[in-house]
Amino acid sequence: MIRRRFSEFEIHKILQQYEEGASVQDIIEEHGISQATFYNWRAKYGRISSNDILKLNKLKEDNERLKRMFAEISLENESLKAQLKKRD
C-alpha cells in the first residue's frame, strides 16, 4: 500500500462522506486508508468545521513566518554582538 499524507482539508472531506451516509468500508477502499486511520481521524477531526481548518492553516503559516523572522533577527543580533566585541 502506498503511504500518503492527507491534508486536514482532505480529511474533513473524507469525514463528510461518512456523515452523508457512505459506509466506512467504501470510504477506506476509495481512499486507500486503514479502518484504524479512519476512526483516528474521526476522533481527532470529527468536530472541526472547514472554517476552523482554514483558520488553523492560516495560523500555522503565520507561525512559520514569525519563526523565520525571529531566526533572521537572531542572526543579525549575533553578528552585531560579534562586531562590537571586535571593536573592544
Secondary structure, 3 states (H helix, E strand, C coil): CCCCCCCHHHHHHHHHHHHCCCCHHHHHHHHCCCHHHHHHHHHHHCCCCHHHHHHHHHHHHHHHHHHHHHHHHHHHHHHHHHHHHHHC
